[in-house]
Amino acid sequence: MGQRDLCPKSSKLKSTQAAYKAYDQSVKALAAKDIAKATMLAKQAIAAEPREARFQELG
């Protein structure tokens, strides 16, 4: 298994990283009772990764 084999897999992880970061920030905003910010961040996460069920729960 060479570096070439890992590139497509790591590429997918890198492309979804921003969505998961937005999700994490959304959860923190929700805990701080900042509903507007939580909603905005959840929508960003959903837009980037619409098939992730956890993101849909917040949106």
TIRO-2110 file (N, C-alpha, C; in Angstrom, 1 decimal):
// TIRO-2110
0.9, -1.2, 0.0, N, 1, A
0.0, 0.0, 0.0, CA, 1, A
0.9, 1.2, 0.0, C, 1, A
0.9, 2.0, -1.1, N, 2, A
1.7, 3.1, -1.2, CA, 2, A
1.0, 4.4, -0.9, C, 2, A
1.7, 5.5, -1.0, N, 3, A
1.2, 6.8, -0.7, CA, 3, A
0.0, 7.1, -1.7, C, 3, A
0.2, 6.6, -2.9, N, 4, A
-0.9, 6.8, -3.9, CA, 4, A
-2.2, 6.2, -3.5, C, 4, A
-2.2, 5.1, -2.8, N, 5, A
-3.4, 4.4, -2.4, CA, 5, A
-4.2, 5.2, -1.4, C, 5, A
-3.4, 6.0, -0.6, N, 6, A
-4.1, 6.8, 0.5, CA, 6, A
-4.6, 8.1, 0.1, C, 6, A
-4.1, 8.6, -1.0, N, 7, A
-4.5, 10.0, -1.4, CA, 7, A
-6.0, 10.2, -1.6, C, 7, A
-6.8, 9.3, -2.2, N, 8, A
-8.2, 9.5, -2.3, CA, 8, A
-8.9, 9.5, -1.0, C, 8, A
-8.5, 8.6, -0.1, N, 9, A
-9.1, 8.5, 1.2, CA, 9, A
-8.8, 9.7, 2.1, C, 9, A
-7.6, 10.2, 2.1, N, 10, A
-7.2, 11.3, 2.9, CA, 10, A
-7.8, 12.6, 2.2, C, 10, A
-8.0, 12.6, 0.9, N, 11, A
-8.6, 13.7, 0.3, CA, 11, A
-10.0, 13.9, 0.8, C, 11, A
-10.8, 12.8, 0.9, N, 12, A
-12.2, 12.9, 1.4, CA, 12, A
-12.2, 13.4, 2.8, C, 12, A
-11.3, 13.0, 3.7, N, 13, A
-11.2, 13.5, 5.0, CA, 13, A
-10.9, 15.0, 5.1, C, 13, A
-10.0, 15.4, 4.2, N, 14, A
-9.7, 16.9, 4.2, CA, 14, A
-10.8, 17.7, 3.7, C, 14, A
-11.6, 17.2, 2.8, N, 15, A
-12.7, 17.9, 2.2, CA, 15, A
-13.9, 18.1, 3.2, C, 15, A
-14.0, 17.1, 4.1, N, 16, A
-15.1, 17.2, 5.1, CA, 16, A
-14.7, 17.8, 6.4, C, 16, A
-13.4, 18.2, 6.6, N, 17, A
-12.9, 18.7, 7.8, CA, 17, A
-13.6, 20.0, 8.2, C, 17, A
-13.9, 20.9, 7.3, N, 18, A
-14.5, 22.2, 7.6, CA, 18, A
-16.0, 21.9, 8.0, C, 18, A
-16.6, 20.9, 7.5, N, 19, A
-18.0, 20.6, 7.9, CA, 19, A
-18.0, 20.2, 9.3, C, 19, A
-17.1, 19.3, 9.7, N, 20, A
-17.1, 18.8, 11.1, CA, 20, A
-16.6, 19.9, 12.1, C, 20, A
-15.8, 20.8, 11.6, N, 21, A
-15.4, 21.9, 12.5, CA, 21, A
-16.6, 22.8, 12.7, C, 21, A
-17.4, 23.1, 11.7, N, 22, A
-18.6, 23.9, 11.8, CA, 22, A
-19.6, 23.2, 12.7, C, 22, A
-19.7, 21.9, 12.6, N, 23, A
-20.6, 21.1, 13.5, CA, 23, A
-20.2, 21.3, 15.0, C, 23, A
-18.9, 21.1, 15.2, N, 24, A
-18.4, 21.2, 16.6, CA, 24, A
-18.6, 22.6, 17.2, C, 24, A
-18.4, 23.6, 16.3, N, 25, A
-18.7, 25.0, 16.8, CA, 25, A
-20.1, 25.2, 17.0, C, 25, A
-21.0, 24.6, 16.2, N, 26, A
-22.4, 24.7, 16.4, CA, 26, A
-22.9, 24.1, 17.7, C, 26, A
-22.3, 23.0, 18.1, N, 27, A
-22.7, 22.3, 19.3, CA, 27, A
-22.3, 23.2, 20.5, C, 27, A
-21.1, 23.8, 20.4, N, 28, A
-20.6, 24.7, 21.5, CA, 28, A
-21.5, 26.0, 21.6, C, 28, A
-21.9, 26.5, 20.4, N, 29, A
-22.8, 27.7, 20.4, CA, 29, A
-24.2, 27.3, 21.0, C, 29, A
-24.6, 26.2, 20.7, N, 30, A
-25.9, 25.7, 21.3, CA, 30, A
-25.8, 25.6, 22.8, C, 30, A
-24.7, 25.0, 23.3, N, 31, A
-24.5, 24.9, 24.7, CA, 31, A
-24.5, 26.2, 25.4, C, 31, A
-24.0, 27.2, 24.7, N, 32, A
-23.9, 28.6, 25.2, CA, 32, A
-25.2, 29.4, 25.0, C, 32, A
-26.2, 28.7, 24.4, N, 33, A
-27.5, 29.2, 24.2, CA, 33, A
-27.5, 30.3, 23.1, C, 33, A
-26.5, 30.3, 22.2, N, 34, A
-26.5, 31.2, 21.1, CA, 34, A
-27.1, 30.5, 19.9, C, 34, A
-28.4, 30.5, 19.9, N, 35, A
-29.2, 29.8, 18.9, CA, 35, A
-28.9, 30.2, 17.4, C, 35, A
-28.8, 31.5, 17.3, N, 36, A
-28.6, 32.1, 15.9, CA, 36, A
-27.3, 31.6, 15.3, C, 36, A
-26.2, 31.6, 16.1, N, 37, A
-24.9, 31.2, 15.7, CA, 37, A
-24.9, 29.7, 15.5, C, 37, A
-25.6, 28.9, 16.4, N, 38, A
-25.6, 27.5, 16.2, CA, 38, A
-26.3, 27.1, 14.9, C, 38, A
-27.4, 27.8, 14.6, N, 39, A
-28.2, 27.5, 13.4, CA, 39, A
-27.3, 27.8, 12.2, C, 39, A
-26.7, 28.9, 12.2, N, 40, A
-25.8, 29.3, 11.0, CA, 40, A
-24.7, 28.3, 10.8, C, 40, A
-24.1, 27.8, 11.8, N, 41, A
-23.0, 26.9, 11.7, CA, 41, A
-23.5, 25.5, 11.3, C, 41, A
-24.7, 25.1, 11.8, N, 42, A
-25.3, 23.8, 11.4, CA, 42, A
-25.6, 23.8, 10.0, C, 42, A
-26.1, 24.9, 9.5, N, 43, A
-26.4, 25.0, 8.0, CA, 43, A
-25.2, 25.0, 7.2, C, 43, A
-24.1, 25.5, 7.7, N, 44, A
-22.8, 25.4, 6.9, CA, 44, A
-22.3, 24.0, 6.9, C, 44, A
-22.5, 23.3, 8.0, N, 45, A
-22.0, 21.9, 8.0, CA, 45, A
-22.9, 21.0, 7.1, C, 45, A
-24.2, 21.3, 7.1, N, 46, A
-25.1, 20.5, 6.2, CA, 46, A
-24.8, 20.8, 4.8, C, 46, A
-24.5, 22.1, 4.4, N, 47, A
-24.2, 22.4, 3.0, CA, 47, A
-23.0, 21.7, 2.6, C, 47, A
-22.0, 21.6, 3.4, N, 48, A
-20.8, 20.9, 3.0, CA, 48, A
-20.8, 19.4, 3.0, C, 48, A
-21.7, 18.9, 3.9, N, 49, A
-21.8, 17.4, 4.0, CA, 49, A
-23.2, 17.0, 4.3, C, 49, A
-24.1, 17.1, 3.3, N, 50, A
-25.5, 16.9, 3.5, CA, 50, A
-26.0, 15.5, 4.0, C, 50, A
-25.1, 14.5, 3.8, N, 51, A
-25.5, 13.1, 4.1, CA, 51, A
-25.1, 12.7, 5.5, C, 51, A
-24.6, 13.7, 6.3, N, 52, A
-24.2, 13.4, 7.7, CA, 52, A
-25.4, 13.6, 8.6, C, 52, A
-25.9, 12.5, 9.2, N, 53, A
-27.1, 12.6, 10.0, CA, 53, A
-26.9, 13.5, 11.2, C, 53, A
-25.7, 13.5, 11.8, N, 54, A
-25.5, 14.4, 13.0, CA, 54, A
-25.8, 15.8, 12.7, C, 54, A
-25.4, 16.2, 11.5, N, 55, A
-25.5, 17.6, 11.1, CA, 55, A
-27.0, 17.9, 10.9, C, 55, A
-27.8, 17.0, 10.4, N, 56, A
-29.2, 17.2, 10.2, CA, 56, A
-30.0, 17.4, 11.5, C, 56, A
-29.5, 16.7, 12.6, N, 57, A
-30.1, 16.8, 13.9, CA, 57, A
-30.1, 18.3, 14.4, C, 57, A
-29.0, 19.0, 14.1, N, 58, A
-28.9, 20.4, 14.6, CA, 58, A
-29.6, 21.4, 13.7, C, 58, A
-29.7, 21.0, 12.4, N, 59, A
-30.2, 22.0, 11.4, CA, 59, A
-31.7, 22.1, 11.5, C, 59, A
END
